[in-house]
Amino acid sequence: MKYFYVTKKAMHHYPNISRKFGAQQLKSGLGMIFLLSLVIFSTLIIKMLGLVGGAFLLIIPVAVIVLATIWKYPKTGLWMSLIMGFLTSGISRYVAGPWGLTLDILMALSWLSVMLNSGVRVNWKFLNNDIVIFSTFWFGYLLLEVINPAGNGIVAWFYAMRGIGFYQALSIPLIFLLFRKERDFKIFLNLLVVLSLAGVAWGFKQQIFGVDAAEYRWLWDELHHEEHVLHGVLRVFSFYSDAGQFGASQAMMALLMGILATGPFKFRTKIFYGACAVLFFLGFAISGTRGALAVPLFGGIAYLIATKNFKILMAGLSGIILVFCILKYTFLFQGVEQVRRMRTALDPNNKSLSVRLDNQRTFARYLSNKPFGAGVGTAGFWGARFNPNSLMAATPTDSWYVKIWAETGIVGLAIHLSFLGFVIGKGAHMTMALKDKKRKTYALALFACIVGVLFSSYGNQVFGQMPTGMIMNMAIPFLFLIKHWKNEN
């Protein structure tokens, strides 16, 4: 009422001010013309496009709200990119569309807001650090790959380079510019927990009640059953791209929560983290993903080394050796399908391993005179889409690093491994140098997860697939910002 009184008073002093507010403006001539135009436009859209047109009209106000929000709060674009990184594969099973491009759009909008909105103030000096420079250099190399004569053209290059380096080049600088507070990291952590718990719930729905019609079509009509239904047992994939990605992501989250559960937090917080760790480990188990074993194995070793506590290190290594011996030299828990799958990962005579080594020899022969690789977009999914009869498309890469080697050559692989090695080396040094116990726990958890994902990417293309790829693109800069929290808060 006070606002209305002030407004009326202002109108008394300024009689030229229009007295029409809100819906009253629609009663004017211009308002009626606007409404009539809107009705005609909507009718034409629905008549031409049918249900798609109706959906388009419904999306318009949502898009306007998203645009306005990102324009004012550019952080929102990156948070939404993380969410879409989890959901795009699942949504595409129900509604076909280029959902992956939403990540490009959201991050591009964040950058436009940072550069064009005068109300968003950033300190550009924050970009002068080695992580940003390294990731930008890597993307610069990928840009040069567009002229690789062995490639499949610019369209294949565009689709493929996004997961390899484009998202990284967009997200890492934004984190350093905008996400420098401890509360930003806590939002990141909470989003990961909520989205991963949703993944566990959906996974157990598949495990207990079976897949729905859309997932059944994806499995059988789109020929994914050969890798997801083994001996009549479903490898659970939840709403992720596949069971391998689901298992690796869940293993990473189990490691993250398990380490946080040991931190200097309130008792109920530690119980919550511990419970989440158990749930995520079960999610990893029902995925039947063998390669994801590397996440807790190597991530756990990295954590034990970074703690610099000899007693904890010895106890942890003893536990890892015990689990290894049980899987390698005994038949304990052999009746559990998930344990049998894990055990095959340690069999040197496993046929899957032999096939992978044969594929790597094939790539070695083909790439012997191609130091810059066969071109981004020539291997894997995009290679099969744009040049299905080529040797690159017909030979599975399996490993993330084999993919990088095949598409960017030994030169590209050297650059990529240098960057990742630098992250591990500097991350370990920074983590061990932290004194604050809570922040050190956060750093240890992030560092262990990064190391675990990087090692597991040798067996599968974990690092560049969603949502793990987006998580890593945010986790790496967050790791190196932890030491700045005290000065930035």
Order of alpha helices (4+ residues) and beta strands (2+ residues): alpha-alpha-alpha-alpha-alpha-alpha-alpha-alpha-alpha-alpha-alpha-beta-beta-alpha-alpha-alpha-alpha-alpha-alpha-alpha-alpha-alpha-alpha-alpha-alpha
